[in-house]
């Protein structure tokens, strides 16, 4: 069943656009066919002109050659030039000209002089001449055809398959619009209840926001398109709902990261490089998440206050400070693994492993703002290994 009202107008608009596209398609195809015929005609004309030009050049060359040969024949009856020497023994006179000698005729007949180069060439009863504009127009058309071919293939001509796809898309969109309208009517009362719930929601702890957002998402999950349906409800508090989801998402991501740090365990069977890289990767993710939260803290604080969303968890006294403290666990695991490697592998003492462990400890120290007693104790144990090696 097709939608009514505003959705019908959208459908009719799409149908009209399809019809206009098909008409434009037919027009472009006709123009393309005419252009191809014109190009074929011009190609044939250019080919004929080239053939005629070659024939004219050949005729002129023959006439010039004939005239040149005639002048040589006349010269043979005249006095030989000084450059041509006669043989004192009565031998034949040698012509320095490499061309074949022309036998002397009793009476030389001079050929008529060559006619002037004509500006026009006569073919049958028609007079033709070279037309540069033909070549220019042909080149312009071939370039235009090439560009139009690309444009038509990309944007212009609608292939039958594309037309079928467009019709299918219209049918799918019609069903999509019908489902949106159906959801809007079916869930109208329930959505009004959700609107009042979101507008009146206040929280004292960020974990309550996470629970509330999870409930809202479950209530709206049955809609075919949440945002498309909620657009039919002007009173839907979109900014507050988005802020609630933003806060809940950031909090959940940081809590999951905290759980991952607390559950981290070193695997002795794992190679030293893999173990240290795993700890380093976890620390990098922690730093990035905390830095992003601290950057957005000032810009979101006022908005969260206006919507009664807890924001204190973003401070160093809240979850952020707690996560920085959790980073000390990563420093402990890192220094322990380095110390064990240095004690069990003497050759490692000659490398930079000690420096690598101390550098990581220093990074965590600066990030967390210091060490607690347990972390400081592990650091001193690592330091002793370095001191004992130096004394030894």
Number of C-alpha atoms within 10 A of each C-alpha: 7 13 19 13 7 9 17 15 12 17 19 12 12 17 15 12 12 17 12 12 16 17 13 15 17 14 13 17 16 12 12 16 12 12 16 15 12 14 18 13 13 18 15 12 15 17 12 12 17 13 12 17 15 11 12 15 11 12 12 15 12 12 14 15 11 14 16 11 16 18 12 13 18 16 13 17 13 8 7 13 9 7 8 11 12 13 10 7 6 7 8 9 11 11 14 9 8 6 8 8 13 12 8 12 11 7 8 13 10 11 11 8 11 11 9 7 8 9 9 11 15 11 9 6 6 8 10 13 13 15 10 9 9 15 15 11 13 20 14 12 17 15 12 13 16 12 12 16 15 12 12 16 12 10 10 16 19 22 12 10 9 11 14 12 12 16 15 12 13 18 14 12 16 19 15 16 24 18 19 23 18 16 19 21 12 11 15 16 11 11 18 13 11 17 17 13 13 19 15 10 13 14 13 11 13 19 14 15 22 19 11 19 20 13 12 15 12 10 13 18 11 11 17 17 15 15 12 15 22 20 12 14 14 8 12 18 15 16 11 19 16 12 16 22 19 15 21 21 15 15 21 15 11 18 14 11 18 19 11 12 20 13 9 15 12 15 11 10 7 10 9 15 8 11 18 21 12 15 20 16 11 16 19 11 12 19 17 11 16 17 13 11 18 15 10 11 17 11 10 16 15 13 15 17 11 10 19 16 24 20 19 15 16 21 14 13 10 12 18 21 16 15 20 21 19 18 21 23 17 24 26 18 19 23 24 18 17 20 23 13 17 21 13 10 10 11 10 14 16 10 11 9 15 20 12 15 20 17 12 18 22 15 14 22 20 10 14 18 12 15 18 12 8 11 19 17 13 17 20 11 14 21 15 13 15 17 11 9 12 8 6 6
